[in-house]
Amino acid sequence: MNAREEILGRVERVTPARPAAEVAAAYDRIDRGYLRRHHEDGILDLFAERVADYRATVLRVSPSEVASTVAERLSARPGSYGVPGGVPEEWFTAAGSSLVRDPDVASLDGLAGAVTGCAAAIAETGTIVLDHGAAQGPRALSLVPDYHLIVVLAGQVAADVPEALERLDPRRPLTFVSGPSATSDIELSRVEGVHGPRTLEVLVVQ
């Protein structure tokens, strides 16, 4: 027995595993009588406002403007951009920048940025959720490059957290993005780009 097995064995003896049916029954007994949706109208306006509050740049575009807007944003930062293989090709029909499809981890630090889609977004909190599916790439792609451009479709924006969580698979690796990476741990001075992208730009397609 190694150290890991010994530690997990001790945990198991203190909190023994319960049968799946018992766990499911306990989950079903949770009271969910709370307010699930705080807003009915103006969801996209609220989302754009809350995301901008986090010092992210928000651009609202029509479907026909996505390619030209992506090209414009990438041209402002010369270099190569990491792009997940599942991102729609039509987003890049006007892009003059170099695109690296499914970049490996070793090359991420040399990229100018990344362009991804998302799994869901939350208007109330101004949060974008990545589940790292085909159009989002691995988690490292959204954390290592200094710039991240996320394309959010109007239909992906939920009014509030409960509604968004219902759209997500809890078995997937979920990353919640609320503005560019920042911390004020040291003397309450805000420093950006510590744990992820220093610059976050969001295209809301409606």
N, C-alpha and C positions, 0 to 999 in steps of 0.2 A: 504493500500500500504506500502510495506517495503522499506528499503533503496535501495536495489538492483533494484527493479522495478522503483523507482523514478529516479535513475541514468540512467538506460537503456532508460527510457522514455525521459529524456532530450537529450540523444544521438540521439534517433530516431527523435526527433523534429528538431534537427540541420541537421542530415543526414538521411532523410527518406529513407526507403527501396525502391529499384527500382524493377519493374516487372522482372521476370526471363528472359523473352525474350529480354528485354533491356540490361540486364547484359551480356547475351550471345552474343548479337550483338556487344557490346563494346569490349568484349574479342576477337572476331573475327577480329576486326579492328586493333589490335595490330600489329605493324610492326615486322615481324620476318625475316627480310632480313640479319640477322647477320650470321657469319660463325658458323656452327653447329658442325663441326668436324675438329679438328686441326691435327689429325693424322690418317693415313690409315694403316700403318704397325707398327710392334713392340709394339702393344698395351699392351700385358702382361708384356713385359720388362719394359715399361714405368711405368705401374702400380706398379710393384714390386719395382722399383727405388724410386718412389714418396712415397710409404708407408714406405720404409726403411728410407727416409729422416725425417720422423716424429718420429724416434727412436722406431719403431715397428720392431719385428723380422718377416722376410718373408721367408717362406720355399716353394719351388716349388716342387710339387710331382705329380706322375701319379695316376690315380684312384686306382690302385692296392696297392699303398703305403700309402693311407690315414689312414687306420686302424693302421698300425704299427707306423706311425708318430704321430698320436694322442696319442697312448699308450706311446710312448717315451716322448712326451711333458708333459703329465699328471704325469708320474712317477717322473718327476723332482721336483714336488711339491706335497708331500703327503697330502692326505685329500680327501674330497668328492667334486664332481663337479656337478653343476646344468646343466641339459640338457633338452631342450624343448621336449615335447612329439613327435613332428613331425620330429625330426632329424633322418636321416636314421640309422637303426640299424647297418649296415655294417661299419659305422665309428668306432664302438667300439668293434669289434669282438676280438681285441687283448688287449683291455684295462684291466689293473689289478686294476685300481682305482675304488673307490666307486662312482657310478653314482646315482644322485637323479633326477628322472624324474619329471618335472613340479613342482619344489620346491615352497613352499608358501613363501610369502614375509618375514615372521618372521624368516625363516631359512637362508635367503640369506647371512647375515653377517657372518655366521659360515662356509660358503663354501670356499674351496681353490680357486675356480674359476668357470667359466662357459664356455661351448662349444656351439656355435651356428652356423647356416648358415647365409646367408644374402639375401637381395632382389636384390641388384645391387651393382656395384662398378664403380668408375670413375677413369680412368687412368690418365687424365690430372691433377687432384687434389690429387690423392692418397687417395680418400675417399671411405669408405664402407658405404652402406645405409642399415639400418634395417627397415622393415615395421612391424615387430613384428608379423609375420605370424606363422604358425605351427612349422617351423624349427628354429624360432628365440626367441620365448617366449615373455613374457611381458617386457616392457622397464626396469623395475627394475632389471631383471636378467642380463642385459648388463651394469648396472651402479653400483650396490652395491658390487659384488665380486671384489677382488683386481686383479684378472687375468682373461683375456678374450681371448679365442682361437676362431677365426672365420675361417670357411672353405668357400673359395670363388671359385666357379667353373668358368672355363675359359669363358664360354658363358655368365656369368653374368657381365663381365667387359665391360663397355662402354668406348668409346674413350674420350668423353667429357660430360660436364654437361647437355646440351640440350638432347642428346641421352639417358642419364640415366633417366632424368625426364620423358621422354616419356614412359618408362617402369614401372613407379611407379604410384600408385593410390593416388592422393592428399588427399583423404578422410581417408587414413590410418595414424596412428601415426608414422611419419618418424623420425628416428634418424640417423644423419650423423656422422660417426666416422672417424676422421683423426688423427690417432696415439693414443697413450695412453693419458689419461686425464692429463692435465698440465696447470699451470697458472704461470704468472710472475708478478702478480698484486702487490706483496709486494717487493719494492726495486729492481724490475727487476730480482729477483732471481727465477729461474725455480723450481717449486715444482710439482711433479707428484703424481697422485692419489687423487686429491682434489675433482673432480666432477665425477669421474668414475674410471675404472680400472687403476692401476699403471703400469701394464704390458699388452701389446697387442701383440699377436702372430697371424700371418695370414698364413694359408695354401692355396696356389694357386694351384688348381687341373687342370692340363692340359694334 
